[in-house]
């Protein structure tokens, strides 16, 4: 689980609760909830296909999870494969393919071992990357839509509250509830957008970029192996895909291994 997501969610809710103080009950309103939450949810379902809409809460949970994206391990694996292929030939990698957990790397190496032309390998893996990115973006788009529609439904609730207020101005007892509906819906819309929708979407976008970066490194590594490039040269080239922290970790682990 991604601890920063959990802490962030708790802090965001806590900030609202502490800000309201002992009058939390005063900002709880079922009508406002129905208008903003269910209304924006329904509009989001209209905007996206059922296979995406029905999974949107799963996508939020996906953002809270903390999958391991280990580019250092990817580089070490590619380097060991490059050394083995240079020493024993490409066919020697066949026995290692089934033990690879990453399907993208597995497919690329299988094509390489089968003697597929490097340009064809590049095309195949680039298509796989594009499909992966498109799939990820379509998931994130559902949260982006919800983040945009929730404040809009907050405004719809505000307009409803104002209409009710104007229609019953001759009855002072209805002014308070109508104004409450008008304002709380705007509050709920902002909370939904800025806690449940936009932040998880941003986290998933950053995570997707890291996934794509790892896949690009795998692509470059496999092409280097197929072309018989010196493993040391390939290693230096692939280090460019690592961030500063990952380079330090890689250098430390290489030093320990040596």
Order of alpha helices (4+ residues) and beta strands (2+ residues): alpha-alpha-alpha-alpha-alpha-alpha-alpha-alpha-alpha-alpha-alpha-alpha-alpha
